Amino acid sequence: MKRLLQLNRLHGAQNYSPLPVVLKRGRGVHLYDVHDKQYYDFLSSYSSVNQGHCHPRLVKAMQEQCEKLTLCSRAFHSENLCNFFEYMNKTFGYDKCLPMNTGVEASETSVKLARLWGYKAKKIPQNKAEIVVARQNFWGRSIAACSSSSDPSCYTNFGPYVPGFHFVDFNNLEELESLFQKHPHIAAFMVEPIQGEAGIKIPELGYLQRAKSLCEKYNVLLICDEVQTGIGRTGQMLASEGVGADMVVLGKALSGGMMPISCVLANNHVMDLIDPGTHGSTFGGNPLATAIAPEAVEIIRVENLLKNARIQGERFRKELTPFVDSGALKDVRGVGLLNAIEFEKPRDAEKLVETCMEKGLLTKVTRDGTIRMCPPLTISDFEMEQSLDIIKEGIEEVSE
């Protein structure tokens, strides 16, 4: 392992600060390092492997498609892509789907579509369209994503920045309406239903519905960034179900962790404005990815993982809440299996991550003393029990 870590330091760009563990395989809720030590995965590749690592159904779909056709580009029609479009329509109810590869690509695509709608439908003067984003949002590290970030580590030294973004506090509808009133050229409000990278920040009940009402009042599109919250993570297929967002951005778990695929879902009043040549991707919607994605979503449905996410998530929060009452933890929060535990002291969070790693559970600090706790949705009662034992022992050791 030391040799591999040295290779990483010598020849890899140091744009991440990973834990000192080198992984070589995974299965279900487990990861294994180069010494075959087993770990519970409580990061799930930032919710990309909701279905568990190397799900047999996904492995089979990938192997079978690899022998047929992996790429033909959008210069031609693909059987899998056409079927993928139909599946996404039937599953999520939006008229159309625009596929890309990664979450940041799909999020940026939604911004492009919002600007396009702003000019063609809302009649905003050219080059004046604006987008409202929530502070502490995270949708990637492209230049546009950096420009719409309130995190100095994301945007510092990467200017000049893309203009046209306004910031509003997450869960603050008064500030949102005030922005809408002052700025008539706003095309869209882009928001995560639950802020993941910010530390699993959960808004008040009904926040998204009221935000949607404000968007309708001021003729603004609502974009729900569900790259992390979508595909079952919160115990629903979409965290924004019932809200009627104008656009939904999906990624991560849409791939089942097998091959990148993302998309924007929207109805015809948005999607029919785009013309050939104005947006695209060589790999976007490729036959391999579009063979995998429906299987990834079907696993969530067929294996009843929405219910399991709700049950196991409630158990996780219930069993760790006593540590909040005792003062060992500042907070335990979450929805479904999108959870976090928070310490008063950031160093205590780092210690717990290190302790859990030693005991056989992997996760990561996400923000200011907050640890993301997000296992695959396939986690069983026994596996959750073992995981909670590790976490509880770790908290007790850190608190001594």
FIBALO-117285 format. One record per atom (N, C-alpha, C): x, z, y; residue in one letter. Coordinates in steps of 0.1 Angstrom, whole numbers, padded with zeros to 4 digits, always signed. Layout:
% FIBALO-117285
XZYA/...
***
This chain:
% FIBALO-117285
+0008+0000-0012M/+0000+0000+0000M/+0009+0000+0013M/+0020+0007+0012K/+0029+0008+0024K/+0033-0006+0028K/+0037-0014+0018R/+0041-0028+0020R/+0031-0036+0027R/+0018-0035+0023L/+0007-0042+0028L/+0004-0038+0043L/+0005-0025+0045L/+0003-0020+0059L/+0014-0025+0068L/+0026-0026+0063Q/+0038-0031+0071Q/+0036-0045+0074Q/+0031-0053+0065L/+0028-0067+0067L/+0018-0069+0078L/+0008-0060+0078N/-0003-0061+0088N/+0003-0058+0102N/+0012-0048+0103R/+0018-0045+0116R/+0027-0055+0121R/+0035-0061+0111L/+0045-0071+0115L/+0039-0085+0119L/+0029-0089+0112H/+0025-0103+0113H/+0010-0104+0117H/+0003-0094+0119G/-0011-0095+0123G/-0013-0090+0137G/-0021-0097+0145A/-0025-0093+0158A/-0032-0079+0157A/-0028-0070+0165Q/-0033-0056+0164Q/-0045-0054+0173Q/-0056-0062+0170N/-0068-0061+0177N/-0078-0052+0171N/-0074-0045+0160Y/-0082-0035+0154Y/-0073-0023+0151Y/-0079-0011+0149S/-0072+0001+0145S/-0079+0007+0133S/-0076+0000+0121P/-0083+0004+0109P/-0077+0017+0103P/-0085+0023+0095L/-0080+0035+0087L/-0069+0031+0078L/-0060+0040+0074P/-0049+0036+0065P/-0054+0035+0051P/-0063+0026+0048V/-0067+0023+0035V/-0067+0008+0033V/-0063+0003+0021V/-0063-0011+0019V/-0072-0014+0007V/-0083-0022+0010L/-0093-0024+0000L/-0091-0037-0007L/-0095-0037-0020K/-0094-0050-0028K/-0107-0054-0034K/-0117-0046-0036R/-0129-0050-0042R/-0140-0041-0039R/-0153-0045-0041G/-0164-0037-0038G/-0176-0041-0048G/-0184-0031-0050R/-0196-0033-0058R/-0207-0023-0054R/-0218-0028-0051G/-0229-0020-0047G/-0226-0011-0034G/-0227+0002-0035V/-0223+0011-0024V/-0209+0015-0024V/-0201+0010-0033H/-0187+0014-0035H/-0177+0004-0030H/-0166+0009-0025L/-0154+0001-0022L/-0142+0007-0030L/-0132-0001-0034Y/-0121+0003-0041Y/-0108-0002-0035Y/-0098+0008-0034D/-0086+0004-0027D/-0076-0002-0037D/-0064-0005-0033V/-0054-0012-0041V/-0049-0003-0053V/-0052+0010-0052H/-0049+0020-0062H/-0061+0023-0071H/-0072+0015-0069D/-0084+0017-0076D/-0092+0030-0073D/-0088+0036-0062K/-0096+0048-0057K/-0110+0043-0053K/-0120+0050-0057Q/-0134+0047-0053Q/-0138+0054-0041Q/-0145+0047-0032Y/-0151+0052-0020Y/-0166+0049-0018Y/-0173+0058-0012Y/-0187+0054-0008Y/-0185+0047+0006Y/-0192+0036+0007D/-0191+0028+0020D/-0202+0032+0029D/-0199+0039+0039F/-0209+0044+0049F/-0207+0036+0062F/-0201+0024+0062L/-0201+0016+0073L/-0208+0003+0071L/-0208-0002+0058S/-0215-0014+0054S/-0211-0026+0062S/-0198-0027+0066S/-0194-0038+0074S/-0203-0040+0086S/-0205-0029+0093Y/-0214-0028+0105Y/-0228-0034+0101Y/-0233-0031+0090S/-0247-0035+0085S/-0247-0049+0080S/-0236-0055+0077S/-0236-0068+0071S/-0239-0068+0056S/-0236-0057+0049V/-0239-0057+0035V/-0250-0047+0032V/-0261-0049+0038N/-0273-0041+0035N/-0277-0041+0020N/-0274-0053+0014Q/-0277-0055+0000Q/-0267-0049-0010Q/-0257-0043-0004G/-0246-0038-0013G/-0235-0049-0014G/-0223-0044-0018H/-0212-0054-0020H/-0214-0063-0032H/-0212-0076-0030C/-0212-0085-0041C/-0224-0084-0050C/-0236-0085-0044H/-0248-0084-0051H/-0249-0096-0061H/-0252-0093-0074P/-0251-0104-0084P/-0260-0116-0080P/-0271-0114-0074R/-0280-0125-0070R/-0273-0134-0059R/-0266-0128-0050L/-0259-0135-0040L/-0246-0142-0045L/-0239-0135-0054V/-0228-0141-0061V/-0232-0154-0068V/-0243-0153-0076K/-0248-0165-0083K/-0252-0176-0074K/-0259-0173-0063A/-0263-0183-0054A/-0251-0190-0048A/-0241-0183-0044M/-0229-0188-0038M/-0221-0197-0048M/-0220-0192-0060Q/-0212-0200-0070Q/-0219-0213-0073Q/-0232-0212-0075E/-0240-0224-0078E/-0239-0234-0067E/-0240-0230-0054Q/-0240-0239-0043Q/-0226-0245-0041Q/-0216-0237-0043C/-0202-0242-0041C/-0199-0254-0050C/-0206-0255-0061E/-0204-0267-0070E/-0212-0279-0066E/-0221-0277-0056K/-0229-0288-0052K/-0225-0294-0038K/-0226-0286-0028L/-0223-0291-0014L/-0221-0278-0005L/-0210-0278+0002T/-0208-0267+0011T/-0209-0270+0025T/-0206-0283+0029L/-0207-0286+0043L/-0210-0301+0044L/-0219-0304+0053C/-0221-0319+0057C/-0223-0320+0072C/-0223-0310+0079S/-0224-0309+0094S/-0239-0313+0097S/-0242-0311+0110R/-0256-0314+0114R/-0258-0328+0118R/-0248-0336+0115A/-0249-0351+0116A/-0259-0357+0107A/-0262-0349+0096F/-0271-0353+0085F/-0281-0342+0082F/-0292-0345+0076H/-0301-0335+0071H/-0296-0329+0059H/-0298-0316+0057S/-0295-0309+0045S/-0307-0303+0038S/-0308-0305+0025E/-0320-0299+0018E/-0321-0284+0020E/-0309-0277+0019N/-0310-0263+0020N/-0314-0258+0034N/-0309-0266+0044L/-0312-0262+0058L/-0327-0264+0060L/-0333-0275+0056C/-0348-0277+0057C/-0355-0266+0051C/-0351-0262+0039N/-0358-0251+0032N/-0356-0238+0039N/-0344-0236+0044F/-0341-0224+0052F/-0350-0222+0064F/-0353-0233+0071F/-0362-0233+0082F/-0376-0229+0078F/-0380-0234+0067E/-0394-0231+0063E/-0394-0216+0059E/-0384-0211+0052Y/-0384-0197+0047Y/-0384-0188+0059Y/-0376-0191+0069M/-0375-0182+0081M/-0388-0182+0089M/-0395-0193+0089N/-0408-0194+0096N/-0418-0185+0088N/-0419-0186+0075K/-0428-0179+0067K/-0425-0164+0067K/-0413-0160+0068T/-0409-0146+0067T/-0410-0139+0080T/-0406-0146+0091F/-0406-0139+0104F/-0416-0143+0114F/-0423-0155+0111G/-0434-0159+0119G/-0431-0166+0132G/-0418-0169+0135Y/-0415-0177+0147Y/-0415-0192+0143Y/-0419-0200+0153D/-0421-0214+0151D/-0408-0221+0146D/-0397-0217+0153K/-0384-0224+0150K/-0372-0215+0149K/-0362-0220+0143C/-0349-0213+0140C/-0338-0221+0144C/-0328-0216+0151L/-0316-0223+0155L/-0304-0215+0148L/-0298-0221+0138P/-0288-0214+0130P/-0274-0216+0137P/-0266-0205+0136M/-0252-0205+0140M/-0244-0198+0129M/-0232-0193+0132N/-0224-0186+0122N/-0223-0171+0124N/-0219-0167+0136T/-0217-0153+0138T/-0227-0147+0148T/-0227-0134+0149G/-0237-0127+0158G/-0234-0131+0172G/-0222-0131+0176V/-0219-0134+0190V/-0223-0148+0194V/-0221-0157+0184E/-0226-0171+0187E/-0241-0172+0189E/-0248-0165+0180A/-0263-0165+0181A/-0267-0158+0194A/-0261-0147+0198S/-0264-0140+0210S/-0262-0149+0222S/-0250-0155+0222E/-0247-0164+0233E/-0257-0176+0234E/-0261-0181+0222T/-0271-0192+0221T/-0284-0187+0227T/-0288-0175+0225S/-0300-0170+0231S/-0299-0170+0246S/-0288-0167+0252V/-0286-0167+0266V/-0287-0181+0271V/-0281-0191+0264K/-0282-0205+0268K/-0297-0209+0268K/-0304-0206+0258L/-0318-0209+0257L/-0326-0203+0268L/-0323-0191+0271A/-0330-0184+0282A/-0327-0191+0296A/-0315-0195+0298R/-0312-0202+0310R/-0319-0216+0310R/-0319-0222+0299L/-0326-0235+0298L/-0341-0234+0301L/-0347-0223+0295W/-0361-0221+0298W/-0363-0217+0313W/-0354-0210+0318G/-0355-0206+0332G/-0356-0218+0341G/-0347-0228+0339Y/-0347-0240+0347Y/-0359-0249+0344Y/-0362-0251+0332K/-0372-0261+0328K/-0386-0256+0329K/-0388-0243+0326A/-0402-0238+0325A/-0405-0229+0337A/-0396-0220+0341K/-0398-0211+0352K/-0395-0217+0365K/-0388-0228+0365K/-0384-0236+0377K/-0374-0228+0386K/-0365-0221+0380I/-0355-0214+0387I/-0345-0225+0393I/-0341-0224+0405P/-0331-0233+0411P/-0319-0234+0402P/-0313-0246+0401Q/-0301-0249+0393Q/-0290-0239+0396Q/-0284-0234+0385N/-0272-0225+0386N/-0276-0211+0392N/-0288-0208+0392K/-0293-0195+0398K/-0299-0185+0387K/-0300-0190+0375A/-0306-0182+0364A/-0298-0169+0362A/-0305-0158+0360E/-0298-0145+0357E/-0304-0139+0345E/-0296-0131+0338I/-0299-0124+0326I/-0297-0109+0328I/-0307-0101+0324V/-0306-0086+0325V/-0301-0081+0311V/-0291-0072+0311V/-0287-0066+0299V/-0286-0051+0300V/-0287-0044+0289A/-0286-0029+0290A/-0272-0025+0291A/-0269-0015+0299R/-0256-0009+0299R/-0253-0003+0285R/-0240-0004+0281Q/-0235+0001+0268Q/-0240-0009+0257Q/-0244-0020+0261N/-0248-0030+0250N/-0235-0035+0243N/-0237-0041+0232F/-0226-0048+0225F/-0231-0060+0217F/-0226-0071+0221W/-0230-0083+0213W/-0218-0092+0210W/-0206-0086+0211G/-0194-0094+0207G/-0183-0094+0218G/-0174-0103+0216R/-0162-0103+0225R/-0159-0116+0230R/-0168-0125+0231S/-0166-0138+0238S/-0165-0135+0253S/-0162-0145+0261I/-0160-0143+0275I/-0174-0139+0281I/-0185-0145+0277A/-0198-0142+0282A/-0201-0127+0278A/-0198-0124+0265A/-0201-0110+0261A/-0193-0100+0268A/-0180-0103+0271C/-0172-0094+0279C/-0178-0093+0293C/-0183-0104+0298S/-0188-0104+0312S/-0201-0096+0313S/-0208-0094+0302S/-0221-0087+0302S/-0219-0073+0296S/-0207-0068+0295S/-0204-0055+0290S/-0201-0045+0301S/-0205-0032+0298S/-0201-0021+0308S/-0190-0013+0302S/-0184-0017+0291D/-0173-0010+0285D/-0160-0016+0290D/-0152-0008+0297P/-0139-0013+0302P/-0130-0018+0292P/-0130-0013+0280S/-0121-0018+0269S/-0125-0032+0265S/-0137-0036+0268C/-0142-0049+0264C/-0139-0059+0274C/-0140-0055+0287Y/-0139-0066+0298Y/-0126-0065+0306Y/-0118-0054+0306T/-0106-0053+0314T/-0096-0063+0310T/-0090-0070+0320N/-0080-0081+0319N/-0085-0094+0312N/-0098-0095+0312F/-0104-0108+0306F/-0112-0116+0317F/-0111-0112+0329G/-0118-0120+0340G/-0110-0133+0343G/-0115-0141+0351P/-0128-0140+0358P/-0140-0140+0349P/-0151-0133+0353Y/-0162-0131+0344Y/-0173-0141+0347Y/-0181-0144+0337V/-0193-0152+0338V/-0203-0146+0347V/-0207-0153+0357P/-0217-0147+0366P/-0231-0147+0361P/-0240-0141+0367G/-0254-0142+0364G/-0260-0131+0355G/-0252-0119+0354F/-0257-0108+0346F/-0260-0096+0355F/-0272-0090+0352H/-0275-0077+0359H/-0275-0066+0348H/-0272-0054+0352F/-0272-0043+0343F/-0284-0033+0346F/-0289-0028+0335V/-0300-0017+0336V/-0297-0007+0326V/-0300+0006+0329D/-0298+0016+0319D/-0308+0014+0307D/-0303+0016+0295F/-0311+0015+0283F/-0321+0026+0284F/-0334+0022+0280N/-0345+0032+0280N/-0350+0036+0294N/-0347+0027+0304N/-0352+0030+0317N/-0360+0018+0322N/-0373+0020+0321L/-0383+0009+0324L/-0385+0008+0339L/-0383+0019+0347E/-0385+0019+0361E/-0374+0011+0367E/-0362+0012+0363E/-0350+0005+0368E/-0352-0010+0364E/-0357-0013+0352L/-0359-0026+0348L/-0370-0033+0357L/-0381-0027+0360E/-0391-0033+0368E/-0385-0035+0382E/-0378-0026+0387S/-0372-0027+0401S/-0363-0039+0401S/-0355-0042+0391L/-0347-0054+0390L/-0355-0066+0390L/-0366-0066+0382F/-0375-0078+0382F/-0381-0081+0396F/-0384-0070+0403Q/-0390-0072+0416Q/-0380-0077+0427Q/-0368-0073+0426K/-0358-0077+0435K/-0352-0091+0433K/-0352-0095+0420H/-0345-0107+0416H/-0354-0117+0410H/-0360-0126+0417P/-0370-0136+0412P/-0364-0146+0402P/-0351-0147+0401H/-0344-0157+0393H/-0340-0152+0379H/-0345-0141+0375I/-0342-0135+0362I/-0350-0143+0351I/-0342-0148+0341A/-0348-0156+0331A/-0351-0148+0318A/-0343-0137+0316A/-0345-0130+0303A/-0339-0116+0305A/-0345-0107+0296F/-0339-0093+0294F/-0335-0093+0280F/-0322-0090+0278M/-0316-0090+0264M/-0313-0076+0261M/-0318-0071+0249V/-0316-0057+0246V/-0316-0055+0231V/-0308-0045+0226E/-0308-0041+0212E/-0319-0031+0211E/-0328-0032+0200P/-0338-0022+0198P/-0333-0008+0197P/-0321-0007+0190I/-0313+0006+0190I/-0299+0002+0193I/-0292+0009+0202Q/-0279+0005+0205Q/-0269+0010+0195Q/-0263+0001+0187G/-0255+0005+0176G/-0241+0009+0180G/-0233+0001+0186E/-0219+0004+0190E/-0219+0015+0200E/-0229+0017+0208A/-0229+0027+0218A/-0231+0041+0212A/-0234+0042+0198G/-0235+0055+0192G/-0249+0057+0186G/-0256+0047+0182I/-0269+0048+0176I/-0278+0054+0186I/-0280+0048+0198K/-0289+0053+0208K/-0303+0048+0206K/-0312+0057+0205I/-0326+0053+0201I/-0335+0055+0214I/-0342+0045+0218P/-0351+0046+0229P/-0364+0055+0226P/-0371+0058+0237E/-0384+0064+0235E/-0394+0055+0228E/-0403+0062+0221L/-0413+0054+0213L/-0421+0045+0223L/-0422+0033+0219G/-0430+0023+0228G/-0422+0016+0238G/-0409+0019+0239Y/-0400+0013+0249Y/-0400-0002+0249Y/-0398-0008+0237L/-0398-0022+0236L/-0411-0028+0239L/-0422-0022+0235Q/-0435-0028+0238Q/-0438-0028+0254Q/-0434-0017+0260R/-0436-0017+0275R/-0426-0026+0282R/-0414-0028+0276A/-0405-0037+0282A/-0410-0051+0281A/-0417-0054+0270K/-0423-0067+0268K/-0434-0070+0278K/-0442-0059+0280S/-0453-0060+0290S/-0447-0063+0304S/-0436-0057+0308L/-0430-0060+0321L/-0425-0074+0321L/-0419-0078+0310C/-0414-0092+0310C/-0425-0102+0312C/-0436-0100+0306E/-0448-0109+0307E/-0453-0108+0322E/-0453-0096+0328K/-0458-0095+0341K/-0449-0103+0351K/-0436-0103+0349Y/-0427-0110+0358Y/-0422-0123+0353Y/-0428-0128+0343N/-0424-0141+0337N/-0410-0142+0333N/-0406-0132+0325V/-0392-0131+0320V/-0393-0131+0305V/-0383-0137+0298L/-0382-0137+0284L/-0376-0124+0279L/-0381-0119+0268L/-0375-0107+0261L/-0367-0112+0249L/-0354-0109+0249I/-0346-0112+0238I/-0342-0099+0231I/-0345-0098+0218C/-0342-0086+0210C/-0330-0090+0201C/-0319-0084+0204D/-0306-0085+0197D/-0307-0077+0184D/-0311-0083+0173E/-0312-0076+0160E/-0301-0079+0150E/-0290-0083+0156V/-0278-0086+0147V/-0275-0074+0138V/-0276-0062+0143Q/-0273-0050+0135Q/-0286-0043+0130Q/-0296-0043+0138T/-0308-0036+0133T/-0317-0044+0124T/-0315-0057+0123G/-0324-0066+0116G/-0321-0065+0101G/-0330-0071+0093I/-0329-0073+0078I/-0329-0059+0071I/-0338-0051+0075G/-0340-0038+0068G/-0333-0026+0071G/-0323-0026+0080R/-0315-0015+0083R/-0323-0003+0088R/-0333-0005+0096T/-0341+0006+0101T/-0353+0009+0093T/-0355+0003+0081G/-0366+0006+0073G/-0378-0004+0075G/-0375-0014+0084Q/-0384-0025+0087Q/-0376-0038+0086Q/-0382-0049+0083M/-0374-0061+0083M/-0368-0064+0097M/-0376-0061+0107L/-0371-0062+0121L/-0375-0049+0128L/-0365-0043+0135A/-0368-0031+0143A/-0378-0034+0154A/-0379-0047+0158S/-0389-0051+0169S/-0402-0056+0164S/-0405-0053+0151E/-0418-0058+0146E/-0430-0053+0154E/-0439-0063+0157G/-0450-0060+0165G/-0449-0061+0180G/-0436-0062+0184V/-0434-0063+0199V/-0437-0077+0204V/-0434-0087+0196G/-0436-0101+0201G/-0425-0106+0210G/-0413-0102+0207A/-0401-0107+0215A/-0401-0122+0216A/-0397-0128+0227D/-0397-0142+0228D/-0386-0148+0220D/-0375-0141+0218M/-0364-0145+0209M/-0359-0133+0202M/-0355-0135+0189V/-0349-0125+0181V/-0336-0131+0176V/-0325-0123+0177V/-0312-0128+0173V/-0308-0120+0160V/-0305-0128+0149L/-0301-0122+0136L/-0287-0126+0132L/-0281-0118+0124G/-0268-0121+0119G/-0264-0111+0108G/-0252-0108+0107K/-0247-0097+0097K/-0254-0098+0084K/-0264-0089+0082A/-0271-0088+0069A/-0278-0101+0064A/-0280-0110+0073L/-0286-0123+0070L/-0277-0130+0060L/-0264-0127+0060S/-0254-0133+0051S/-0252-0125+0038S/-0257-0112+0038G/-0255-0104+0027G/-0240-0101+0025G/-0232-0104+0035G/-0218-0101+0034G/-0210-0112+0027G/-0217-0123+0024M/-0211-0134+0016M/-0204-0145+0024M/-0211-0150+0034M/-0206-0160+0043M/-0213-0160+0056M/-0206-0161+0067P/-0213-0159+0080P/-0224-0168+0082P/-0236-0163+0086I/-0247-0171+0091I/-0255-0162+0101I/-0259-0168+0112S/-0267-0161+0122S/-0277-0171+0127S/-0286-0166+0135C/-0296-0175+0140C/-0304-0169+0152C/-0311-0178+0159V/-0320-0174+0170V/-0334-0178+0165V/-0343-0169+0165L/-0357-0172+0162L/-0365-0172+0175L/-0373-0183+0177A/-0382-0184+0189A/-0393-0193+0187A/-0403-0192+0195N/-0415-0201+0194N/-0412-0214+0202N/-0422-0223+0201N/-0420-0237+0206N/-0418-0237+0222N/-0424-0227+0229H/-0423-0228+0243H/-0408-0226+0248H/-0400-0221+0239V/-0386-0220+0242V/-0378-0231+0235V/-0380-0232+0222M/-0372-0241+0213M/-0374-0255+0216M/-0386-0259+0220D/-0389-0274+0223D/-0382-0279+0235D/-0375-0270+0243L/-0369-0274+0255L/-0355-0280+0252L/-0349-0277+0241I/-0335-0281+0238I/-0335-0295+0232I/-0325-0302+0237D/-0324-0317+0233D/-0311-0318+0224D/-0311-0329+0216P/-0299-0332+0208P/-0286-0333+0217P/-0275-0327+0213G/-0263-0328+0220G/-0260-0316+0230G/-0271-0308+0233T/-0269-0297+0242T/-0264-0285+0236T/-0265-0284+0223H/-0260-0272+0216H/-0257-0275+0201H/-0247-0269+0195G/-0245-0272+0181G/-0233-0264+0176G/-0230-0266+0163S/-0219-0260+0156S/-0216-0268+0143S/-0204-0271+0141T/-0201-0279+0128T/-0205-0271+0116T/-0203-0258+0115F/-0206-0250+0104F/-0220-0244+0105F/-0226-0244+0116G/-0239-0238+0118G/-0250-0244+0109G/-0256-0236+0101G/-0266-0241+0092G/-0261-0249+0080G/-0249-0246+0076N/-0243-0254+0065N/-0250-0251+0052N/-0249-0260+0042P/-0257-0258+0030P/-0253-0246+0022P/-0241-0241+0023L/-0237-0229+0015L/-0244-0217+0022L/-0242-0215+0034A/-0248-0204+0041A/-0263-0203+0040A/-0270-0215+0041T/-0284-0215+0041T/-0290-0214+0026T/-0281-0215+0017A/-0285-0212+0003A/-0285-0197+0001A/-0275-0190+0007I/-0273-0176+0006I/-0284-0168+0014I/-0286-0172+0026A/-0295-0164+0035A/-0308-0160+0030A/-0316-0170+0025P/-0329-0166+0019P/-0328-0156+0007P/-0318-0158-0001E/-0316-0148-0012E/-0313-0134-0006E/-0305-0134+0004A/-0302-0121+0010A/-0314-0114+0015A/-0323-0121+0022V/-0335-0115+0027V/-0345-0111+0016V/-0345-0120+0005E/-0354-0117-0006E/-0350-0104-0013E/-0337-0102-0014I/-0332-0090-0021I/-0338-0077-0014I/-0338-0077-0001I/-0344-0066+0007I/-0359-0064+0003I/-0366-0075+0002R/-0380-0075-0001R/-0383-0071-0016R/-0377-0078-0025V/-0380-0077-0039V/-0375-0063-0045V/-0364-0058-0040E/-0359-0045-0045E/-0364-0033-0037E/-0374-0036-0028N/-0381-0025-0021N/-0371-0017-0013N/-0362-0024-0007L/-0351-0016+0001L/-0356-0011+0014L/-0367-0017+0019L/-0372-0011+0032L/-0377+0003+0030L/-0384+0005+0019K/-0389+0019+0016K/-0377+0028+0013K/-0367+0023+0005N/-0355+0031+0002N/-0348+0035+0015N/-0347+0026+0024A/-0340+0029+0037A/-0347+0040+0044A/-0360+0040+0044R/-0368+0051+0051R/-0366+0064+0044R/-0367+0064+0030I/-0366+0076+0023I/-0352+0082+0024I/-0342+0074+0021Q/-0328+0080+0021Q/-0324+0083+0035Q/-0328+0076+0045G/-0325+0080+0059G/-0331+0093+0063G/-0343+0095+0059E/-0350+0108+0063E/-0343+0119+0056E/-0339+0117+0043R/-0332+0127+0036R/-0318+0130+0042R/-0311+0120+0047F/-0298+0122+0053F/-0300+0131+0065F/-0309+0128+0074R/-0311+0135+0086R/-0316+0149+0084R/-0325+0151+0074K/-0330+0164+0071K/-0319+0174+0066K/-0311+0168+0057E/-0300+0177+0051E/-0289+0180+0060E/-0287+0172+0071L/-0276+0175+0080L/-0281+0182+0093L/-0294+0183+0095T/-0299+0189+0107T/-0295+0204+0108T/-0294+0211+0097P/-0289+0225+0098P/-0276+0227+0104P/-0267+0217+0103F/-0254+0218+0110F/-0256+0217+0125F/-0266+0211+0130V/-0269+0210+0144V/-0274+0224+0148V/-0283+0230+0140D/-0288+0243+0143D/-0277+0254+0144D/-0267+0252+0135S/-0256+0262+0135S/-0245+0259+0146S/-0246+0248+0152G/-0237+0245+0163G/-0225+0237+0158G/-0224+0234+0145A/-0212+0226+0140A/-0213+0212+0144A/-0225+0207+0146L/-0227+0193+0151L/-0235+0194+0164L/-0233+0184+0172K/-0241+0183+0185K/-0254+0176+0182K/-0254+0166+0173D/-0267+0159+0170D/-0266+0151+0157D/-0278+0149+0151V/-0279+0140+0140V/-0291+0131+0143V/-0290+0118+0143R/-0301+0110+0147R/-0300+0096+0140R/-0311+0090+0140G/-0312+0077+0134G/-0326+0072+0130G/-0327+0060+0125V/-0339+0054+0120V/-0336+0047+0107V/-0343+0050+0097G/-0340+0043+0084G/-0326+0047+0080G/-0317+0038+0076L/-0303+0040+0073L/-0294+0036+0084L/-0299+0036+0096L/-0290+0034+0108L/-0289+0048+0114L/-0279+0055+0111N/-0278+0069+0115N/-0264+0073+0121N/-0264+0084+0128A/-0251+0089+0134A/-0251+0104+0134A/-0239+0109+0133I/-0237+0124+0136I/-0228+0125+0147I/-0230+0134+0156E/-0222+0136+0168E/-0216+0150+0170E/-0204+0150+0173F/-0197+0163+0176F/-0195+0165+0191F/-0194+0177+0195E/-0191+0180+0209E/-0177+0175+0213E/-0167+0177+0203K/-0153+0172+0206K/-0150+0159+0198K/-0146+0149+0205P/-0143+0136+0199P/-0133+0138+0187P/-0123+0147+0189R/-0113+0149+0179R/-0119+0154+0166R/-0129+0162+0167D/-0136+0167+0154D/-0142+0155+0147D/-0147+0145+0154A/-0153+0134+0147A/-0142+0126+0140A/-0130+0125+0146E/-0119+0118+0140E/-0114+0125+0128E/-0114+0139+0129K/-0110+0147+0117K/-0119+0145+0105K/-0132+0144+0108L/-0142+0143+0097L/-0140+0129+0091L/-0138+0119+0098V/-0136+0106+0092V/-0124+0106+0083V/-0113+0112+0088E/-0101+0114+0079E/-0104+0122+0067E/-0111+0133+0068T/-0114+0142+0057T/-0123+0134+0047T/-0133+0127+0052C/-0142+0120+0043C/-0134+0109+0035C/-0125+0103+0042M/-0117+0092+0035M/-0109+0099+0024M/-0103+0110+0026E/-0096+0117+0015E/-0105+0121+0004E/-0117+0124+0007K/-0127+0128-0004K/-0134+0117-0010K/-0133+0104-0005G/-0139+0093-0011G/-0151+0087-0004G/-0151+0088+0009L/-0162+0082+0017L/-0156+0076+0030L/-0160+0063+0032L/-0154+0056+0044L/-0164+0054+0054L/-0161+0057+0067T/-0169+0053+0078T/-0160+0053+0090T/-0165+0053+0102K/-0157+0051+0114K/-0164+0057+0126K/-0156+0063+0135V/-0161+0067+0148V/-0165+0055+0156V/-0176+0056+0162T/-0181+0045+0170T/-0180+0047+0185T/-0183+0059+0190R/-0182+0062+0204R/-0182+0077+0207R/-0172+0082+0215D/-0173+0095+0220D/-0177+0106+0211D/-0170+0108+0200G/-0174+0119+0191G/-0185+0115+0181G/-0190+0103+0181T/-0201+0099+0173T/-0196+0091+0161T/-0201+0094+0149I/-0197+0087+0137I/-0209+0079+0132I/-0207+0067+0130R/-0218+0058+0124R/-0219+0062+0109R/-0231+0063+0104M/-0234+0067+0090M/-0244+0057+0084M/-0239+0046+0078C/-0248+0035+0075C/-0244+0029+0061C/-0248+0035+0050P/-0245+0030+0037P/-0254+0018+0034P/-0251+0010+0024P/-0259-0001+0019P/-0273+0004+0016P/-0283-0004+0018L/-0297+0001+0016L/-0300+0003+0001L/-0291-0001-0007T/-0293+0000-0022T/-0289+0014-0027T/-0285+0023-0018I/-0280+0036-0022I/-0291+0044-0030I/-0287+0050-0041S/-0296+0057-0050S/-0297+0072-0046S/-0307+0079-0052D/-0308+0093-0049D/-0295+0101-0053D/-0289+0097-0065F/-0277+0104-0069F/-0265+0100-0060F/-0264+0088-0056E/-0253+0084-0047E/-0254+0090-0033E/-0267+0092-0028M/-0268+0098-0015M/-0265+0113-0017M/-0269+0119-0028E/-0265+0133-0030E/-0250+0135-0030E/-0243+0127-0037Q/-0228+0128-0038Q/-0222+0126-0024Q/-0228+0116-0017S/-0223+0113-0003S/-0225+0125+0006S/-0237+0130+0006L/-0240+0142+0014L/-0231+0154+0011L/-0228+0156-0002D/-0219+0166-0006D/-0205+0165+0001D/-0200+0152+0001I/-0187+0149+0007I/-0188+0152+0022I/-0199+0147+0029I/-0200+0149+0043I/-0201+0163+0047I/-0210+0171+0040K/-0212+0185+0043K/-0198+0193+0041K/-0191+0190+0030E/-0178+0197+0028E/-0169+0194+0040E/-0169+0181+0044G/-0160+0177+0055G/-0164+0184+0068G/-0177+0185+0071I/-0181+0192+0083I/-0177+0207+0083I/-0179+0213+0071E/-0175+0227+0070E/-0160+0229+0072E/-0152+0220+0067E/-0137+0221+0069E/-0133+0219+0083E/-0140+0209+0090V/-0137+0206+0104V/-0141+0218+0113V/-0151+0225+0109S/-0157+0236+0117S/-0149+0249+0115S/-0141+0250+0105E/-0134+0262+0103E/-0124+0266+0114E/
***
